[in-house]
Amino acid sequence: MAPVIRELSVRLPATIRVSVDTYKAATARAALAEGASAINDVSGGLLDPEILGVAAAGRAAIVLGHLRGKPADMQANVHFGNVVGEVADELGRRVAAARAAGCGEIWADPGIGFGKHLAHNLSLLKHLARLRVHLGVPIMVGVSRKRFLGDLTGKPATERVFGTAAAVAVAVMNGADAVRVHDVAAMRDVVRVAEAISDAGEFDWIPSRPTSASSG
C-alpha cells in the first residue's frame, strides 16, 4: 500500500487527492504519512474511534459512512423504522464526534448498500437533500455497481453501468456533492449533465395557440 500511495501523491496534480478506504486508525495513520490526504471510513469512526484523532492530527478530510454493526455482519439483522430520519440522526452524532476530535473537513456518506435493504437504499437516494440540510456537511454517495442495482435490473456487477448512471444522476440532482464510481469517464459525463439540469434556471413559457384551418 505505502509505495502506491507515495507514488500517486507525487505524480498526481496537487488538486487531486489520494484517499484511503479504511476504518482502522493504524492504517489511516500510515497512509497519511505516505501522502494520502483523505480518509474514507465506512463506519464513521465507530469501529475504531481513534481514527478521528488521526484525521485531525493529519489535517486530512474524513468521510463518515453510516454503518450498523461490522461489514462482515451488516446485512444479518437490518431494521429501520424511518431510514432517512435514523440515518440522519446517527450520522449527525458521527459528525459531532469528528468535530469534537478536531477534524476540519468533514463529509458524510449515507452508506448505500451498507446494512440496508433495497427500499432503504432507494429512500435514502430520494431524500439526500434532507440529509444534507440536517447534517450541514457535504454528502458523498457510493452507488457504483452495487447489489441493489442488480436487484432492480437483474444484471451482474459488470453489467450495471446504466443502472449506476441512473443512480448517480439521481444522487447528484438530489444533493450529492461527490460520488464514488468505477467507470470514471462515463460517470463524469453523467454528473455534468445532471449538474447542468439541476442548475438550469426557469424561463417564461407561453404555449402558442393552436391554429385552425378552414376551407370555404
Residue frames as qw, qx, qy, qz and C-alpha x, y, z in Angstrom:
[[0.000, 0.883, 0.470, 0.000, 0.00, 0.00, 0.00],
 [0.335, -0.778, 0.030, 0.530, 2.65, 2.52, 1.04],
 [0.377, -0.179, 0.514, 0.750, 4.63, 2.58, -2.25],
 [0.169, 0.566, 0.682, 0.432, 1.43, 3.05, -4.27],
 [0.165, -0.912, -0.352, 0.132, 0.20, 5.95, -2.14],
 [0.415, -0.618, 0.196, 0.638, 3.63, 7.55, -2.15],
 [0.346, 0.054, 0.612, 0.709, 3.91, 7.35, -5.94],
 [0.068, 0.720, 0.629, 0.286, 0.38, 8.63, -6.51],
 [0.257, -0.881, -0.233, 0.322, 0.86, 11.57, -4.20],
 [0.372, -0.476, 0.352, 0.715, 3.99, 12.58, -6.17],
 [0.255, 0.127, 0.706, 0.648, 2.66, 12.02, -9.69],
 [0.042, 0.725, 0.669, 0.159, -0.87, 13.37, -9.41],
 [0.081, 0.590, 0.041, 0.802, -1.62, 17.10, -9.62],
 [0.078, 0.041, -0.616, 0.783, -1.97, 18.87, -6.29],
 [0.513, -0.062, 0.000, -0.856, -5.69, 19.35, -6.98],
 [0.807, -0.058, -0.507, -0.299, -6.28, 15.58, -6.91],
 [0.491, -0.562, 0.530, -0.403, -6.44, 13.93, -3.52],
 [0.486, 0.139, -0.863, -0.002, -5.30, 10.47, -2.59],
 [0.654, -0.384, 0.196, -0.622, -7.86, 8.83, -0.32],
 [0.182, 0.179, -0.958, 0.130, -7.55, 5.67, 1.72],
 [0.713, -0.293, -0.292, -0.566, -10.58, 3.47, 2.42],
 [0.497, 0.022, -0.788, 0.363, -10.22, 2.09, 5.95],
 [0.539, -0.734, -0.174, -0.375, -11.83, 2.07, 9.37],
 [0.837, -0.319, -0.203, 0.395, -8.55, 1.26, 11.13],
 [0.166, -0.973, 0.091, 0.130, -6.64, 4.12, 12.74],
 [0.593, -0.467, 0.497, 0.429, -3.22, 2.50, 12.24],
 [0.576, 0.360, 0.576, 0.455, -3.83, 2.03, 8.50],
 [0.156, 0.941, 0.261, 0.149, -5.07, 5.60, 8.14],
 [0.378, -0.855, 0.227, 0.272, -2.04, 6.96, 10.00],
 [0.620, -0.196, 0.572, 0.501, 0.36, 5.04, 7.76],
 [0.461, 0.610, 0.528, 0.371, -1.46, 6.19, 4.61],
 [0.012, -0.994, -0.104, -0.001, -1.36, 9.85, 5.65],
 [0.517, -0.664, 0.370, 0.392, 2.36, 9.54, 6.36],
 [0.562, 0.038, 0.633, 0.532, 2.88, 8.45, 2.76],
 [0.040, -0.065, 0.339, 0.938, 0.95, 11.31, 1.24],
 [0.127, -0.564, -0.774, -0.258, -2.76, 10.48, 1.43],
 [0.013, -0.114, 0.199, -0.973, -4.91, 13.45, 2.36],
 [0.639, -0.166, -0.052, -0.749, -8.37, 11.94, 2.85],
 [0.089, -0.071, 0.967, -0.229, -9.81, 9.04, 4.83],
 [0.628, -0.129, -0.365, -0.675, -12.98, 7.18, 3.92],
 [0.082, -0.105, 0.900, -0.416, -14.30, 5.30, 6.96],
 [0.409, -0.276, -0.696, -0.522, -17.43, 3.26, 6.21],
 [0.468, -0.481, -0.706, 0.226, -18.19, 3.08, 9.93],
 [0.103, -0.857, -0.116, -0.492, -17.92, 6.81, 10.59],
 [0.072, 0.569, -0.578, 0.581, -15.38, 6.22, 13.33],
 [0.802, -0.383, 0.090, -0.450, -17.47, 3.70, 15.25],
 [0.975, 0.027, -0.202, 0.092, -15.24, 0.65, 14.73],
 [0.694, -0.092, -0.186, 0.690, -12.04, 2.47, 15.69],
 [0.092, -0.956, -0.272, 0.065, -12.78, 5.87, 17.27],
 [0.520, -0.556, 0.216, 0.611, -9.08, 6.75, 17.24],
 [0.507, 0.342, 0.509, 0.606, -9.30, 7.31, 13.50],
 [0.026, 0.937, 0.310, 0.156, -10.99, 10.66, 14.09],
 [0.429, -0.829, 0.180, 0.309, -7.97, 11.90, 16.00],
 [0.634, -0.081, 0.515, 0.572, -5.68, 10.58, 13.27],
 [0.345, 0.681, 0.471, 0.442, -7.59, 12.55, 10.66],
 [0.176, -0.977, -0.118, 0.005, -7.49, 15.69, 12.80],
 [0.566, -0.629, 0.318, 0.428, -3.76, 15.39, 13.51],
 [0.537, 0.028, 0.586, 0.606, -3.02, 14.80, 9.84],
 [0.231, 0.502, -0.006, -0.833, -5.31, 17.64, 8.70],
 [0.026, 0.043, 0.880, 0.472, -7.00, 15.14, 6.42],
 [0.591, -0.065, -0.158, -0.788, -10.53, 15.22, 5.12],
 [0.164, -0.015, 0.964, -0.208, -12.67, 12.46, 6.54],
 [0.548, -0.108, -0.469, -0.684, -15.73, 10.82, 5.02],
 [0.329, -0.107, 0.772, -0.534, -18.03, 9.41, 7.71],
 [0.422, -0.071, -0.754, -0.499, -20.05, 6.48, 6.42],
 [0.668, -0.255, 0.271, -0.644, -23.22, 5.13, 8.01],
 [0.578, 0.135, -0.802, -0.064, -22.97, 1.55, 9.19],
 [0.716, -0.457, 0.278, -0.449, -24.60, -0.56, 11.87],
 [0.960, -0.142, 0.232, 0.062, -22.52, -3.48, 13.06],
 [0.360, -0.533, 0.589, 0.489, -19.46, -4.61, 11.11],
 [0.431, 0.455, -0.499, -0.599, -19.00, -5.10, 7.36],
 [0.125, 0.133, -0.979, -0.091, -18.99, -8.88, 7.87],
 [0.017, -0.394, -0.897, 0.200, -22.42, -9.00, 9.52],
 [0.120, 0.194, 0.071, -0.971, -24.06, -5.74, 8.42],
 [0.498, -0.031, -0.490, -0.715, -26.83, -7.49, 6.46],
 [0.240, -0.081, -0.949, 0.186, -27.65, -10.00, 9.21],
 [0.125, -0.609, -0.718, 0.313, -30.32, -8.03, 11.09],
 [0.103, 0.167, 0.205, 0.959, -31.38, -4.97, 9.11],
 [0.124, -0.704, -0.697, 0.059, -34.22, -2.96, 10.63],
 [0.101, 0.033, -0.041, 0.993, -35.28, 0.66, 10.26],
 [0.149, 0.647, 0.659, -0.354, -38.48, 2.36, 11.31],
 [0.315, 0.937, 0.095, -0.120, -37.67, 5.56, 9.42],
 [0.842, 0.065, 0.113, 0.524, -34.46, 5.04, 7.47],
 [0.325, 0.691, 0.034, 0.645, -33.92, 8.67, 6.46],
 [0.403, -0.830, 0.073, -0.379, -34.51, 10.01, 9.95],
 [0.875, -0.450, 0.125, 0.127, -32.45, 7.33, 11.67],
 [0.767, 0.243, 0.079, 0.588, -29.51, 7.62, 9.28],
 [0.112, 0.796, -0.002, 0.595, -29.62, 11.41, 9.66],
 [0.588, -0.768, 0.114, -0.227, -29.57, 11.18, 13.45],
 [0.912, -0.266, 0.155, 0.272, -26.83, 8.55, 13.59],
 [0.638, 0.422, 0.076, 0.639, -24.63, 10.33, 11.07],
 [0.117, -0.880, -0.001, -0.460, -25.26, 13.56, 12.93],
 [0.737, -0.658, 0.154, 0.028, -23.70, 12.03, 16.03],
 [0.843, 0.033, 0.182, 0.504, -20.68, 10.92, 13.99],
 [0.333, 0.720, 0.077, 0.604, -20.27, 14.41, 12.57],
 [0.411, -0.864, 0.080, -0.280, -20.40, 15.84, 16.09],
 [0.866, -0.401, 0.179, 0.240, -17.78, 13.32, 17.26],
 [0.714, 0.341, 0.147, 0.594, -15.49, 14.24, 14.37],
 [0.056, 0.844, 0.007, 0.534, -15.83, 17.92, 15.16],
 [0.647, -0.746, 0.120, -0.104, -15.09, 17.26, 18.82],
 [0.886, -0.150, 0.191, 0.396, -11.95, 15.36, 17.77],
 [0.200, -0.702, 0.240, 0.640, -10.76, 18.41, 15.86],
 [0.523, 0.272, 0.659, 0.468, -11.47, 17.29, 12.30],
 [0.040, 0.412, -0.104, -0.905, -11.60, 20.17, 9.86],
 [0.460, 0.215, -0.478, -0.717, -13.06, 18.92, 6.58],
 [0.392, 0.062, 0.865, -0.306, -15.93, 16.50, 7.26],
 [0.468, 0.080, -0.551, -0.686, -18.09, 14.67, 4.72],
 [0.600, -0.018, 0.657, -0.456, -20.99, 12.30, 5.31],
 [0.328, 0.153, -0.810, -0.462, -21.95, 9.17, 3.40],
 [0.728, -0.162, 0.151, -0.649, -25.40, 7.58, 3.95],
 [0.330, -0.286, 0.898, -0.056, -23.89, 4.15, 3.39],
 [0.771, 0.296, -0.152, -0.543, -25.87, 2.94, 0.39],
 [0.817, 0.231, -0.524, -0.072, -25.73, -0.85, 0.44],
 [0.283, 0.282, -0.747, 0.531, -24.16, -0.99, 3.89],
 [0.004, -0.218, -0.826, 0.520, -26.61, -2.70, 6.23],
 [0.424, 0.359, 0.152, -0.817, -29.63, -1.67, 4.18],
 [0.530, 0.338, 0.773, 0.090, -32.21, -3.37, 2.02],
 [0.303, 0.373, 0.541, 0.690, -33.36, -2.22, -1.41],
 [0.122, -0.849, -0.455, -0.239, -36.17, 0.01, -0.15],
 [0.485, -0.755, -0.067, 0.437, -33.82, 1.69, 2.34],
 [0.490, -0.140, 0.374, 0.775, -31.27, 2.48, -0.38],
 [0.154, 0.557, 0.558, 0.595, -33.91, 3.93, -2.67],
 [0.280, -0.885, -0.373, -0.002, -35.40, 6.08, 0.08],
 [0.520, -0.603, 0.072, 0.601, -32.02, 7.49, 1.06],
 [0.386, 0.087, 0.467, 0.791, -31.21, 8.40, -2.54],
 [0.006, -0.715, -0.561, -0.417, -34.59, 10.06, -2.95],
 [0.356, -0.908, -0.209, -0.073, -34.17, 12.16, 0.20],
 [0.705, 0.053, -0.148, 0.692, -30.47, 13.08, 0.07],
 [0.061, 0.625, 0.033, 0.778, -31.37, 16.77, 0.23],
 [0.636, -0.700, -0.118, -0.303, -32.94, 16.27, 3.66],
 [0.873, -0.265, -0.115, 0.394, -29.79, 14.55, 4.89],
 [0.508, 0.361, -0.021, 0.782, -27.60, 17.33, 3.57],
 [0.215, -0.713, -0.049, -0.666, -29.65, 20.03, 5.31],
 [0.792, -0.587, -0.124, -0.111, -29.81, 18.09, 8.58],
 [0.868, -0.184, -0.049, 0.459, -26.09, 17.29, 8.71],
 [0.025, -0.982, 0.079, 0.168, -24.72, 20.58, 7.42],
 [0.377, -0.534, 0.634, 0.413, -21.76, 18.92, 5.69],
 [0.459, 0.428, -0.552, -0.549, -21.10, 17.81, 2.08],
 [0.862, 0.010, 0.425, -0.275, -22.57, 14.46, 1.07],
 [0.153, 0.450, -0.808, -0.348, -20.65, 11.74, -0.73],
 [0.855, 0.107, 0.273, -0.428, -22.53, 8.81, -2.26],
 [0.038, -0.373, 0.883, 0.282, -21.32, 5.44, -3.49],
 [0.784, 0.243, 0.309, -0.480, -23.77, 3.56, -5.71],
 [0.387, 0.577, -0.613, -0.376, -21.48, 2.19, -8.41],
 [0.542, 0.185, -0.798, -0.190, -22.37, -1.38, -9.48],
 [0.258, -0.230, 0.738, -0.579, -23.90, -2.14, -6.08],
 [0.070, 0.160, 0.985, -0.012, -26.18, -5.06, -5.32],
 [0.322, 0.542, 0.517, -0.580, -29.36, -3.01, -5.12],
 [0.363, 0.540, -0.364, -0.667, -28.86, -2.14, -8.79],
 [0.159, 0.132, -0.950, -0.233, -28.67, -5.85, -9.54],
 [0.196, 0.349, 0.824, -0.401, -31.87, -6.40, -7.56],
 [0.378, 0.617, 0.182, -0.665, -33.59, -3.82, -9.78],
 [0.442, 0.609, -0.429, -0.500, -32.12, -4.79, -13.15],
 [0.973, 0.030, 0.214, -0.074, -31.24, -8.44, -12.77],
 [0.625, 0.690, -0.311, 0.193, -27.75, -7.66, -14.10],
 [0.831, -0.248, -0.192, 0.459, -24.40, -8.85, -12.70],
 [0.353, -0.770, -0.017, 0.531, -21.98, -6.26, -11.33],
 [0.398, -0.192, 0.487, 0.753, -20.07, -5.97, -14.61],
 [0.088, 0.429, 0.658, 0.613, -23.27, -5.01, -16.47],
 [0.200, -0.764, -0.551, 0.270, -24.61, -2.34, -14.11],
 [0.326, -0.020, 0.110, 0.939, -23.16, 0.71, -15.85],
 [0.170, -0.460, -0.422, -0.763, -26.54, 2.06, -16.98],
 [0.566, -0.659, -0.496, -0.021, -28.12, 1.36, -13.60],
 [0.551, -0.364, -0.193, 0.725, -25.19, 3.12, -11.96],
 [0.168, 0.215, 0.248, 0.930, -25.61, 6.07, -14.32],
 [0.353, -0.634, -0.482, -0.491, -29.26, 6.45, -13.35],
 [0.636, -0.626, -0.377, 0.249, -28.47, 6.28, -9.63],
 [0.490, -0.154, -0.027, 0.858, -25.58, 8.75, -9.98],
 [0.003, -0.417, -0.339, -0.843, -27.79, 11.22, -11.85],
 [0.506, -0.691, -0.449, -0.254, -30.50, 10.99, -9.18],
 [0.662, -0.463, -0.283, 0.517, -27.93, 11.37, -6.40],
 [0.348, 0.040, 0.083, 0.933, -26.42, 14.48, -7.96],
 [0.181, -0.488, -0.382, -0.763, -29.81, 16.07, -8.64],
 [0.617, -0.657, -0.407, -0.151, -30.91, 15.33, -5.07],
 [0.328, -0.918, 0.155, -0.158, -27.92, 16.99, -3.45],
 [0.900, -0.205, 0.096, 0.373, -24.86, 14.73, -3.54],
 [0.015, -0.934, 0.268, 0.236, -21.65, 16.76, -3.61],
 [0.107, 0.563, -0.794, -0.203, -19.45, 13.87, -4.76],
 [0.954, 0.054, 0.040, -0.292, -19.85, 10.30, -6.00],
 [0.353, -0.483, 0.785, 0.161, -17.56, 7.28, -5.85],
 [0.834, 0.433, 0.023, -0.343, -17.57, 5.30, -9.10],
 [0.761, -0.133, 0.536, 0.342, -15.75, 2.63, -11.09],
 [0.539, 0.489, 0.475, 0.495, -16.39, 3.93, -14.61],
 [0.253, -0.559, -0.148, 0.776, -14.95, 7.39, -14.12],
 [0.074, -0.084, 0.446, 0.888, -15.06, 8.74, -17.69],
 [0.196, -0.446, -0.751, -0.446, -18.65, 7.66, -18.32],
 [0.345, -0.690, -0.588, 0.243, -19.90, 8.84, -14.93],
 [0.245, -0.333, -0.013, 0.910, -18.18, 12.21, -15.36],
 [0.115, -0.195, -0.532, -0.816, -20.49, 12.83, -18.31],
 [0.372, -0.575, -0.721, -0.108, -23.48, 11.73, -16.21],
 [0.372, -0.563, -0.380, 0.633, -22.50, 14.14, -13.44],
 [0.135, -0.127, 0.214, 0.959, -22.01, 17.04, -15.87],
 [0.239, -0.363, -0.624, -0.650, -25.44, 16.57, -17.39],
 [0.443, -0.604, -0.652, 0.117, -27.15, 16.09, -14.02],
 [0.335, -0.447, -0.227, 0.798, -25.46, 19.22, -12.64],
 [0.023, 0.051, 0.366, 0.929, -26.42, 21.24, -15.70],
 [0.342, -0.507, -0.667, -0.426, -30.06, 20.26, -15.34],
 [0.469, -0.586, -0.539, 0.382, -30.03, 20.97, -11.60],
 [0.296, -0.395, -0.060, 0.868, -28.51, 24.41, -12.17],
 [0.120, 0.390, 0.574, 0.710, -30.81, 25.37, -15.06],
 [0.134, 0.167, 0.308, -0.927, -32.92, 28.46, -14.49],
 [0.327, 0.568, 0.740, -0.151, -36.60, 28.97, -15.12],
 [0.043, -0.063, 0.374, 0.924, -37.83, 30.82, -18.17],
 [0.520, 0.354, 0.297, -0.718, -41.22, 32.18, -19.06],
 [0.090, 0.023, 0.898, 0.429, -43.02, 29.86, -21.37],
 [0.524, 0.354, 0.253, -0.732, -46.27, 30.71, -23.11],
 [0.491, 0.165, 0.823, 0.232, -47.70, 27.93, -25.21],
 [0.146, 0.135, -0.418, -0.886, -48.66, 29.06, -28.68],
 [0.644, 0.258, 0.372, -0.616, -52.32, 28.92, -29.59],
 [0.498, 0.128, 0.809, 0.285, -53.25, 26.08, -31.87],
 [0.241, 0.317, -0.310, -0.864, -54.13, 27.31, -35.33],
 [0.594, 0.348, 0.694, -0.209, -57.22, 26.17, -37.12],
 [0.037, -0.153, 0.630, 0.760, -57.64, 25.79, -40.83],
 [0.519, 0.482, 0.542, -0.453, -60.89, 26.29, -42.65],
 [0.238, 0.074, 0.702, 0.667, -61.93, 25.83, -46.19],
 [0.292, 0.668, 0.522, -0.443, -64.57, 27.78, -47.96]]
